[in-house]
């Protein structure tokens, strides 16, 4: 499929893109090449091919949810300006 200057200008207008007139031929060539590739891909017989959401049939590696560190709340809160009942006190942000 070949796009001309008018087609590129219309696409740019619809996409709200500003394109210099000097760049229009290059855009037309690149967009035409992309559309040709899409036509080639559409021509491939995909009968019997199961659609997939991702090209790799990968599973996420999960680790067991176990405690790996000891409770250091008292040590960490020793540096806080204000603490009450094991909680950090911060200035009110929302009225």
N, CA, C and O of each residue as an XYZ file, in Angstrom:
380
protein
N       0.850     -1.168      0.000
C       0.000      0.000      0.000
C       0.894      1.229      0.000
O       1.837      1.322      0.785
N       0.595      2.156     -0.874
C       1.423      3.341     -0.993
C       0.639      4.568     -0.546
O      -0.485      4.801     -0.990
N       1.248      5.342      0.332
C       0.623      6.573      0.816
C       1.228      7.764      0.086
O       2.421      7.774     -0.216
N       0.409      8.757     -0.195
C       0.924      9.968     -0.819
C       0.942     11.109      0.199
O       0.619     10.911      1.371
N       1.319     12.293     -0.256
C       1.458     13.448      0.625
C       0.132     13.791      1.303
O       0.106     14.127      2.487
N      -0.951     13.707      0.563
C      -2.269     14.042      1.119
C      -2.631     13.086      2.263
O      -3.155     13.510      3.293
N      -2.345     11.789      2.068
C      -2.647     10.802      3.115
C      -1.857     11.083      4.395
O      -2.406     11.013      5.494
N      -0.572     11.400      4.250
C       0.269     11.675      5.413
C      -0.213     12.929      6.132
O      -0.255     12.960      7.362
N      -0.573     13.949      5.385
C      -1.072     15.180      6.007
C      -2.382     14.929      6.743
O      -2.604     15.492      7.815
N      -3.253     14.089      6.182
C      -4.517     13.768      6.840
C      -4.269     12.977      8.124
O      -4.895     13.243      9.150
N      -3.357     12.006      8.070
C      -3.021     11.217      9.259
C      -2.431     12.129     10.337
O      -2.784     12.017     11.511
N      -1.535     13.026      9.937
C      -0.923     13.946     10.895
C      -1.981     14.848     11.524
O      -1.927     15.133     12.721
N      -2.938     15.293     10.718
C      -4.010     16.141     11.255
C      -4.864     15.366     12.262
O      -5.183     15.881     13.333
N      -5.226     14.149     11.924
C      -6.042     13.339     12.830
C      -5.300     13.017     14.127
O      -5.917     12.923     15.188
N      -3.979     12.848     14.045
C      -3.174     12.541     15.223
C      -2.718     13.811     15.940
O      -2.024     13.751     16.954
N      -3.115     14.948     15.402
C      -2.739     16.248     15.972
C      -1.220     16.407     16.054
O      -0.681     16.851     17.068
N      -0.537     16.029     14.952
C       0.912     16.137     14.868
C       1.296     17.220     13.881
O       0.693     17.345     12.815
N       2.286     17.991     14.235
C       2.814     18.983     13.312
C       3.989     18.393     12.559
O       4.986     18.000     13.164
N       3.876     18.330     11.237
C       4.927     17.740     10.404
C       5.378     18.788      9.400
O       4.554     19.440      8.757
N       6.702     18.949      9.267
C       7.241     19.857      8.252
C       6.986     19.271      6.869
O       7.034     18.055      6.683
N       6.718     20.133      5.913
C       6.462     19.676      4.539
C       7.658     18.934      3.958
O       7.492     18.049      3.119
N       8.864     19.291      4.400
C      10.064     18.625      3.886
C      10.151     17.174      4.363
O      10.792     16.346      3.714
N       9.508     16.861      5.496
C       9.577     15.509      6.049
C       8.473     14.593      5.542
O       8.513     13.389      5.794
N       7.494     15.133      4.837
C       6.339     14.343      4.406
C       6.737     13.163      3.524
O       6.219     12.068      3.743
N       7.630     13.317      2.535
C       7.989     12.147      1.712
C       8.599     11.002      2.520
O       8.318      9.835      2.249
N       9.424     11.326      3.502
C      10.024     10.270      4.321
C       8.957      9.568      5.157
O       8.964      8.343      5.280
N       8.033     10.357      5.734
C       6.935      9.756      6.491
C       6.088      8.860      5.592
O       5.683      7.771      6.000
N       5.823      9.314      4.380
C       5.014      8.525      3.443
C       5.708      7.201      3.141
O       5.060      6.154      3.106
N       7.010      7.241      2.923
C       7.762      6.023      2.626
C       7.732      5.063      3.823
O       7.462      3.873      3.661
N       8.011      5.590      5.034
C       8.045      4.740      6.230
C       6.673      4.145      6.545
O       6.566      2.959      6.855
N       5.633      4.963      6.468
C       4.290      4.448      6.748
C       3.862      3.420      5.708
O       3.199      2.439      6.044
N       4.231      3.635      4.458
C       3.908      2.666      3.407
C       4.600      1.334      3.670
O       4.014      0.273      3.458
N       5.847      1.390      4.131
C       6.580      0.159      4.438
C       5.918     -0.589      5.600
O       5.834     -1.817      5.586
N       5.454      0.152      6.594
C       4.779     -0.484      7.729
C       3.481     -1.145      7.268
O       3.189     -2.276      7.657
N       2.713     -0.456      6.452
C       1.453     -1.022      5.962
C       1.694     -2.233      5.070
O       0.910     -3.182      5.095
N       2.773     -2.216      4.278
C       3.121     -3.391      3.464
C       3.444     -4.593      4.354
O       3.046     -5.718      4.051
N       4.162     -4.354      5.447
C       4.478     -5.441      6.369
C       3.203     -5.995      7.008
O       3.065     -7.208      7.165
N       2.282     -5.121      7.372
C       1.016     -5.568      7.956
C       0.239     -6.413      6.949
O      -0.364     -7.418      7.324
N       0.246     -6.018      5.680
C      -0.429     -6.811      4.647
C       0.208     -8.184      4.513
O      -0.497     -9.181      4.356
N       1.537     -8.248      4.573
C       2.224     -9.536      4.491
C       1.843    -10.423      5.673
O       1.606    -11.619      5.505
N       1.785     -9.842      6.856
C       1.438    -10.610      8.046
C      -0.017    -11.072      7.991
O      -0.332    -12.168      8.453
N      -0.901    -10.254      7.436
C      -2.308    -10.624      7.337
C      -2.507    -11.763      6.337
O      -3.483    -12.507      6.435
N      -1.592    -11.905      5.377
C      -1.720    -12.939      4.361
C      -1.304    -14.323      4.869
O      -1.582    -15.326      4.211
N      -0.656    -14.391      6.007
C      -0.195    -15.668      6.542
C      -1.394    -16.464      7.064
O      -2.270    -15.926      7.741
N      -1.411    -17.754      6.732
C      -2.491    -18.634      7.187
C      -2.252    -19.006      8.646
O      -1.272    -19.676      8.972
N      -3.141    -18.575      9.508
C      -3.008    -18.849     10.940
C      -4.051    -19.845     11.423
O      -4.342    -19.905     12.617
N      -4.607    -20.611     10.527
C      -5.588    -21.609     10.911
C      -4.946    -22.625     11.849
O      -3.886    -23.173     11.549
N      -5.586    -22.870     12.972
C      -5.088    -23.840     13.927
C      -4.040    -23.300     14.890
O      -3.525    -24.041     15.727
N      -3.723    -22.024     14.778
C      -2.751    -21.430     15.691
C      -3.508    -20.806     16.856
O      -4.391    -19.972     16.657
N      -3.164    -21.209     18.053
C      -3.838    -20.690     19.242
C      -3.336    -19.285     19.550
O      -2.130    -19.064     19.655
N      -4.260    -18.332     19.695
C      -3.823    -16.978     20.053
C      -3.208    -16.968     21.446
O      -3.611    -17.735     22.320
N      -2.240    -16.100     21.640
C      -1.621    -16.008     22.955
C      -1.482    -14.549     23.362
O      -1.423    -13.652     22.521
N      -1.431    -14.334     24.665
C      -1.320    -12.977     25.186
C       0.126    -12.510     25.190
O       0.388    -11.307     25.170
N       1.061    -13.440     25.217
C       2.476    -13.099     25.265
C       3.242    -14.165     24.493
O       2.884    -15.342     24.551
N       4.289    -13.774     23.771
C       5.000    -14.764     22.955
C       5.786    -15.791     23.760
O       6.120    -16.853     23.235
N       6.085    -15.505     25.003
C       6.814    -16.457     25.831
C       5.861    -17.092     26.828
O       5.121    -16.397     27.524
N       5.881    -18.397     26.891
C       5.019    -19.100     27.838
C       5.760    -19.185     29.169
O       6.178    -20.263     29.593
N       5.917    -18.037     29.817
C       6.707    -17.969     31.043
C       5.798    -17.830     32.258
O       4.710    -17.260     32.188
N       6.260    -18.346     33.322
C       5.564    -18.208     34.598
C       6.455    -17.387     35.518
O       7.681    -17.485     35.473
N       5.822    -16.585     36.342
C       6.586    -15.772     37.277
C       7.097    -16.631     38.415
O       6.350    -17.393     39.028
N       8.383    -16.492     38.686
C       8.965    -17.236     39.795
C       8.531    -16.576     41.091
O       8.737    -15.378     41.284
N       7.951    -17.331     41.952
C       7.499    -16.813     43.233
C       8.317    -17.431     44.344
O       8.735    -18.586     44.263
N       8.537    -16.652     45.376
C       9.239    -17.189     46.535
C       8.243    -17.331     47.669
O       7.172    -16.725     47.659
N       8.610    -18.130     48.632
C       7.753    -18.307     49.787
C       7.712    -17.023     50.598
O       8.719    -16.326     50.717
N       6.557    -16.714     51.151
C       6.387    -15.514     51.949
C       6.795    -15.821     53.392
O       5.973    -16.219     54.218
N       8.078    -15.625     53.669
C       8.601    -15.909     55.000
C       9.329    -14.672     55.520
O       9.827    -13.866     54.735
N       9.389    -14.527     56.821
C      10.092    -13.418     57.455
C      11.592    -13.669     57.340
O      12.086    -14.735     57.709
N      12.311    -12.670     56.820
C      13.752    -12.826     56.646
C      14.546    -11.879     57.542
O      15.760    -12.031     57.675
N      13.875    -10.900     58.161
C      14.561     -9.956     59.031
C      13.863     -9.918     60.383
O      12.670    -10.198     60.499
N      14.628     -9.571     61.385
C      14.043     -9.452     62.720
C      13.382     -8.088     62.869
O      13.676     -7.158     62.118
N      12.491     -7.980     63.839
C      11.795     -6.729     64.101
C      12.772     -5.716     64.701
O      13.312     -5.942     65.784
N      13.003     -4.601     64.001
C      13.922     -3.572     64.457
C      13.205     -2.239     64.653
O      13.814     -1.179     64.514
N      11.916     -2.290     64.974
C      11.127     -1.072     65.073
C      11.707     -0.094     66.087
O      11.834      1.092     65.783
N      12.057     -0.548     67.260
C      12.592      0.351     68.293
C      13.890      1.018     67.834
O      14.098      2.208     68.071
N      14.740      0.264     67.192
C      16.009      0.814     66.692
C      15.763      1.852     65.613
O      16.401      2.905     65.609
N      14.839      1.568     64.692
C      14.558      2.491     63.592
C      13.812      3.738     64.072
O      14.032      4.831     63.550
N      12.940      3.580     65.054
C      12.186      4.729     65.536
C      12.999      5.599     66.490
O      12.555      6.689     66.850
N      14.155      5.150     66.896
C      15.011      5.954     67.766
C      15.454      7.234     67.061
O      15.736      8.230     67.727
N      15.521      7.229     65.734
C      15.930      8.401     64.967
C      14.761      9.317     64.610
O      14.983     10.424     64.118
N      13.544      8.889     64.844
C      12.367      9.675     64.454
C      12.158     10.833     65.420
O      12.390     10.683     66.620
N      11.716     12.002     64.908
C      11.474     13.139     65.786
C      10.316     12.898     66.755
O      10.379     13.327     67.907
N       9.249     12.211     66.299
C       8.110     11.945     67.174
C       7.574     10.536     66.923
O       7.359     10.125     65.783
N       7.366      9.818     68.011
C       6.839      8.460     67.948
C       5.821      8.319     69.061
O       6.006      8.842     70.159
N       4.737      7.604     68.765
C       3.743      7.343     69.804
C       3.122      5.977     69.566
O       2.597      5.716     68.484
N       3.175      5.110     70.555
C       2.561      3.787     70.458
C       3.126      2.942     69.332
O       2.406      2.147     68.729
N       4.420      3.108     69.043
C       5.043      2.324     67.992
C       4.789      2.849     66.586
O       5.107      2.178     65.604
N       4.208      4.060     66.484
C       3.910      4.649     65.176
C       4.703      5.941     64.997
O       4.963      6.653     65.967
N       5.083      6.240     63.770
C       5.732      7.509     63.459
C       4.661      8.601     63.428
O       3.612      8.419     62.809
N       4.912      9.718     64.081
C       3.994     10.848     64.026
C       4.524     11.838     62.998
O       5.700     12.202     63.009
N       3.634     12.265     62.111
C       4.008     13.204     61.041
C       3.065     14.399     61.103
O       1.965     14.291     61.644
N       3.487     15.545     60.552
C       2.606     16.708     60.534
C       1.348     16.420     59.711
O       1.383     15.646     58.755
N       0.251     17.049     60.094
C      -1.003     16.869     59.373
C      -0.865     17.482     57.978
O      -0.420     18.620     57.831
N      -1.244     16.729     56.982
C      -1.112     17.177     55.588
C      -2.470     17.602     55.048
O      -2.559     18.586     54.314
N      -3.509     16.892     55.392
C      -4.857     17.167     54.886
C      -5.691     17.728     56.030
O      -5.698     17.190     57.138
N      -6.382     18.802     55.745
C      -7.232     19.409     56.776
C      -8.609     18.798     56.766
O      -9.462     19.185     57.565
